[in-house]
Amino acid sequence: MRPGRPGRDDRRMSTQPIVAVHAVSKNYGARQVLKGVTFEVGEGEVFGILGPNGVGKTTLVEIIQGLRGRHSGTVRLLGRDPGSHRAELRRLVGSQLQASALPDRLRVGEALRLFARLAGDVVDWRRLRDQWDLKPLEGTHFEALSGGERQRLFIALALVNRPRVVFLDELTQGLDPAARRETWRMITRVRDQGTTVVLVSHYMDEVEALCDRVGVLFGGRITAVGSPRELVASHGGRVTTHFRGVDADTARALTVVRGVDTVEYDAHGVQVVGDDASPALVAAHLVGAGQAPRDFEIRRPSLEDVFVSLTSGHDAEGGR
C-alpha cells in the first residue's frame, strides 16, 4: 500500500484557487521554454508538478512566485499578480527552491532566529525548532548537516512566516531512501497543518505518494492534470495478467472473457491483457473450467507508465 492519506482523490478545490496559471509562456532568447501553461491549485491540497530534469519546472514555480518574469499569460497567487504584489505575497508564501543553501558556518539556531526575525516574528523560532526536531542540531553548522537534516531545516525556514502556500522544489533530490521517506512524512505534516503545497519533482513514486493532483509538464506544456489514480486510469494503459499451469485450449478460450483484449500462450505461460476488471473475470473463468493456474500475477499500470505514455516520442524542449 503506497503512502498517503485515505480518500485523497475525493478532495475538491475551493471556489477560489490558491494558484491560477493561464496561458503562461516564457522564452530564453530564441528558445521557448513554456508554451501556454495552464492549471490551478486548490486550497489545502498537495499539487505536484511532475516532469524530467530540464523541462522548465523551476522556471515555472519561480514565475508563479514573482521571482522571474513571463512573456505572456496570467498568474494569480492567492488572488494577486505575483509580478506586481511580490512584497505583499512574501508574507503569505513559503519557499524552498532547488538551489537553496546557507553559509557553511551558520548554525541551525542562528538560521531559525534570523529567518524568523526577517519574517516579522510571526512564529516563535523555538517552536519551529522543536516541531521539526532541530533542537539537537541547534548549535550545528550548516556544512555539517546531512542531506536529510538540511531538508528538515529548509522546510522549517519555509514556514517561518506561517504561509498559506509553500513551494518545495526537488526537495528529495540526492537523498538516500530513508531520508526521502522522512522528508515525505514532513511534507504530509505541512499539509495536515493546513498549508497548501506545490511540490516540484521528477520522481514518480514521490508525487504518487504525496500529491492530491499532478500536472505533467513536458514540451513546454502541462500535458495532463488529475489525481494519480485518474491519470493512471486515463493514460496508464491496460492491465496485464500472467500465469502458468493452464492448457492451450483453456488459454485460447479466454478471448471470450469480458474485458480481455489479447491472450498470448507459450512455453513460459499465459499472458492476458485487458481492462481493470479482467484479472478477476479471467480467474473466475479458469476456476469454472476446473483449471488451477500457478504464479498468478497482475501488473497494473503505474504513474511511471502514464509518464512514458505522455512523453514518449517527443522532444522535451524545456529549460530549468
N, C-alpha and C positions, 0 to 999 in steps of 0.2 A: 504494500500500500504506500503510495507516494505521500510526502509530507504535505501539509496544507490543512485548512480548516474545513469542516463538513459544510456542504451546502453553498460553497462559494460561487458556484455557477449560477445560483439563483439571485445573486445581488443585482440591484438595478441602480443606474446612475441617478443622482438627484436632478431636478429640473435645470439648475444652473451648473454647468460643468466647471470643474476646478481649472482644467486646461482645455482650451478650444483652439485648434490649429486648422486653418483653412487655406488651401492652395499655396502653401509656402514654398518658395523656390530660393535657391542660393547658388551663386556662381563663384568659383575661384578662377579668375581670368577667363579663359575660353571654355573651361570645364564646368558643366552644370552638375552640382553635387546633389541638390534636392530639386525635385521636379513636380511641384504641386502637391506637397504632402498635406493630408487632411486626416484628422482624428480628434477625438475628445476623451477626456479623463474625468470620471465621476468622483464625487466626494467620498472619501473613505475607502477607496479601492487601491489595490496594488496593480498598476498598469505597467506592463513590460514592453519595452522597445527592443525587439529581437532582430539581430542581423549579424552577418560575418564582420570581421575586422575590416575597417576601411570603407564602410558604405555611407558614412556621414551621421552615425548615431550621436556622437559627441557634438558635432556641429548643430544638430537639431535641438538637443537639450540646451545648448548654450544660447541659441536663438530664443527659445521659449523663456529663458531666464533673463533675457535682455543683455547678455554678455557678448553677443555677436549680432551684427545686423543681418537683415534679409533683403532680398532684391524684389520680392513680390509676395503677396498673400497677407493674411491677417493672423495675429496671435493674441489670445486673451488668456491671461494668467490671473486667476481669482477676479475675473471680470475687468482686468486692466490691461492696457497695452504695455508689455514689459519694456519696450523701447523708450517710452516717454514717462513711465512711472517706476523706474528702476529703484530709486531711493525708497519710495513707499513700499514696494514689494520686498525689499531687503528685510524688513521687519516681519514678514509673513512667510518667507520661503527659506528652507534649509537646503544646503547643497554639499555634496561630496563629489568633486569632479575627478575624472580619471587621473589627472596629473597632480592630485593633492599631495602635498608634502609640507613638512615643517622643518625649521632649523634643527640640525643634528643635536645640539646641546640644550635645546628647550626641553624642560621637564614636563611630564604629563600634567601635574598640578598647575604649573605655570601656564600651560596652553589653555586649560579649562578656565582659569581665572581671567586670562587675557580675553578670550573669545566671549566669555560671559559679560565682561565689562564693556566690550565693544558693542554687544547686543543690547546694552542698557540694563543689565542685571535683572532681566525678566524671569530668569530661572536661577536658583541658587546652584552655583557650580558644584558645591559639595554633594548636592542631591544627585546631580548627573554622575559625579564620580562614583557614588555608591550604587546608583541604579545600573551602571554599566560595568560594575566590578573592577573599577580602576584604582581603588584606594591602595591596593598592594603595589601599584605601579606609580603612585603619585610622585615619587622622587626620581623616577627613571627617565634618563634622557631618551629623546625620540629615536636616536640612532641605535639604541639598544633594544628597541621593541621588536618582537616577532611580527610577521605579516598579519596574523590574526589579531594581535594586540593593537597594531596600528589601525586596523579597520574598526575595532571597537572604539578607539579614541576618535576616529573620524566621524563615526555615527553620533557619538556624544556631542562633538563640536557642531555637527549639523543641526542639533536640536537645542542649542543654547538660547535661541530666540523663540522657543515653543512654536515652531512653524505649523502652518495649516497644510503645507505640502512640502515634501522633501524629495530632492533628486539624487539618486545614487547611480553612479556611472562606473560600470565594470568593477563592482565592489569586491568580487572574489577572485579577480584575475591574479594568478600566481600563487594562490593559497593551496595548501595541501587539503585532502578530502575532509579531515576532521575540522580544520579551521573554516572551510567553506560551509559545512553543516552548522557550525556555531554561528557564523555570520547570518545564515538563513534564519536561525531562531531569533537573532536580534532584529532582523527586518520584520519578522512576524510580530515582535513586541512593539515596534514602532507603529505598525498598522493597528494593532489592538488598542493602542493609546489614542486612536482617533485621527492620526495623521495620514493624509493621502500620500502614496509613494509612487514615484515614477522611477522604474528600475531599468537601467540600460544594461544589456547583456548580450553575449553571443553564445551562452551556454543554454542548450535546450532543456536540460534537466532542471536548471535553476528557475527559468521562467515557468516551467510546468509545475514546479513545486510551490512557487510563491504567488504567482500572478492570478488575479481575477480575470483579467483580459490581457491580450497580447496584440501588438501591432507589429507585423513583419515588415522591416524596411529593407528594400533591395532595389537596385537600379534607380535610386533616387526617389522611389515612391513607397508608400505604405501599400503593400500588395494584398494584405488581408488583415482583418481585425475581428477578434472574438475571444471567448474563453478558450483555454487549451482544449477542453472537451469538444467545443463547437468546431474549432479549427481541424481537429483530428477527424471529426465526423464528416466534414465537408471537403477536406483536402488530403486526408491521410491515405486514401486507397482502401483496398479490400482486406478482409481477414483471411489468413492462411491457416489451415489445419493439416497437420501431418501425423500419420500413424502407421503402424505395421500390423501384420497378423491377419490380414483380410485377403481373400482370394480375388482373382482378377474379375470374375463375373460380378461379385458383390461391389467391387470398386466402381466398375463401369455403370452399375445401376444407380450410383449416387448422383448421376447427372440429372435425375428427375426430382431430386430433393429441392424443395422451395428455397430460393436464395443462393443456390450453388451456381457459380459461373463456369468453372473448369474443374476437371478431375484428371490428374496425371498418376499413372501407375507404372512402377518399375521395380527393380530388384531391391531398392532401398525403402520401398513402402509406397504409401498413397499420399498425395498432396491435393488438398481441396481448397479452392479459392472461392470466396463468396461474401455475402453481406454479414452484418454483425450477428444475426441470429443463426447463421449457417452451422457453426460448430455444434450447437445443441441439437439442431434438426438432423445433422449427419449422425451424431451419436445415437439419437433415438432410432434412426433408420437401421443402423448396424445392430442395435440390440433387438429390434424387431425381426431382423434377418437371422438371428442366432449367432452373430459374429461377435467376438470379443477382441477388439483392437488393443494392441500394445503400444506403449510410448505415445499416448495421445497428447499431442502438443498443439497449442493455439498461439499464433502470433498476431496480435492486434497492432494496427498502425500507431505510431508514436508522433510526438511533436517533431522529432527529427525527420520522420517521413514527410510531414507537412512541409518542413523547410526545404527538403530536397525537391518536392513537387513544385514548390513556388519559385525556386531559384535555378533549377537545372536548365542548362542550355542558354543561359543569359549572362551577359556581362554585368558585373556589379556597378560599374561606372560611378563609384562612390568617392568618399573622401574620409575625413577623420571620423 
